Amino acid sequence: QVLLVESGGGLVQAGGSLRLSCAASGRTVGSYFMGWYRQVPGKQRELVAEISGGESTNYADSVKGRFTVSRDNAKNTLYLQMDSLKPEDTAVYYCKFGSTWGQGTQVTVSS
């Protein structure tokens, strides 16, 4: 059974950057699809970015050109580099592997 632990969230001003990490343990995840999602209160959780085992990536239109998803298979870790952050990016960010979710990390972007 895999355990996912996100880190790297915080408070940042609009235009700033953050890098989120999702460390996996319990099994190797490098050859499989993984994704980043986000959720704000009262709204459904939405896909932000995903990456396949072959390193193909897919992004929500709202983050294309600003966010980059990547992975380090040696560290069994997924990353989300977030640049040019906007107040509307404020949310709890979760990583996902199969049906397993991490606990989430809060990202707050001030205007």
C-alpha positions in Angstrom: 0.0 0.0 0.0 1.4 3.4 -1.0 1.6 6.4 1.3 1.8 9.9 -0.2 3.0 12.9 1.7 2.9 16.4 0.2 5.0 19.4 1.3 6.1 22.8 0.0 2.9 24.7 0.4 2.7 28.1 2.0 1.8 31.8 1.6 3.2 33.7 -1.4 2.5 36.9 -3.1 1.0 37.0 -6.6 3.7 36.5 -9.2 5.7 34.4 -6.9 6.7 30.7 -7.1 6.4 27.6 -5.0 7.5 24.0 -5.5 5.3 21.2 -4.1 6.7 17.8 -3.5 4.9 14.5 -3.0 7.0 11.7 -1.5 5.7 8.2 -2.0 6.5 5.3 0.2 5.4 1.6 0.4 5.9 1.0 -3.3 7.7 2.3 -6.4 5.6 4.8 -8.3 8.0 5.8 -11.1 6.4 3.8 -13.9 2.8 4.9 -13.3 0.5 7.8 -13.8 0.5 10.4 -11.0 -1.4 13.6 -10.7 -1.7 16.9 -8.8 -5.2 18.1 -8.0 -6.5 21.1 -6.0 -9.6 21.9 -4.1 -11.2 25.1 -2.7 -14.0 25.0 -0.1 -17.4 24.4 -1.7 -16.0 23.2 -5.0 -15.0 19.9 -6.5 -11.5 18.7 -6.6 -10.0 19.5 -10.0 -7.0 18.1 -12.0 -4.1 20.5 -12.1 -1.4 18.4 -13.9 -0.6 14.8 -14.5 2.4 12.8 -15.7 2.6 9.3 -17.2 5.2 6.7 -16.6 6.6 7.7 -20.0 6.9 11.3 -18.8 4.0 12.6 -20.9 2.3 15.5 -19.2 -1.1 17.1 -19.2 -2.2 20.4 -17.7 -5.4 22.2 -16.9 -5.8 25.2 -19.2 -5.7 27.5 -16.2 -2.1 26.5 -15.3 -0.6 25.9 -18.8 2.6 27.8 -19.2 2.9 28.5 -15.5 3.1 25.1 -13.8 5.4 22.2 -14.5 4.9 18.6 -13.2 8.0 16.4 -13.0 9.2 13.3 -11.1 12.4 11.9 -9.6 12.1 8.2 -9.8 15.3 7.7 -7.7 13.6 9.6 -4.9 10.1 8.2 -5.6 8.9 11.8 -5.6 6.5 13.8 -7.7 6.9 17.6 -8.0 4.8 20.6 -9.1 6.7 23.8 -9.9 4.3 26.7 -9.7 5.4 30.0 -11.2 3.6 33.3 -11.8 1.1 32.4 -9.1 -2.3 34.1 -9.0 -4.7 34.5 -6.2 -7.1 32.1 -7.9 -4.5 29.4 -7.5 -5.2 29.4 -3.8 -6.3 25.9 -2.8 -5.3 22.8 -1.0 -3.2 20.8 -3.4 -3.2 17.0 -3.4 -1.2 14.3 -5.2 -2.8 11.1 -6.3 -1.5 7.6 -7.2 -4.2 5.2 -8.3 -7.0 5.5 -5.8 -4.6 6.9 -3.1 -4.5 10.6 -2.1 -2.1 12.5 0.0 -3.2 14.6 2.9 -2.9 17.8 1.0 -0.8 21.0 1.4 -2.3 24.5 1.5 -1.2 27.1 -1.1 -2.3 30.7 -0.5 -1.5 33.4 -3.0 -2.1 37.0 -1.8 -2.9 39.8 -4.2 
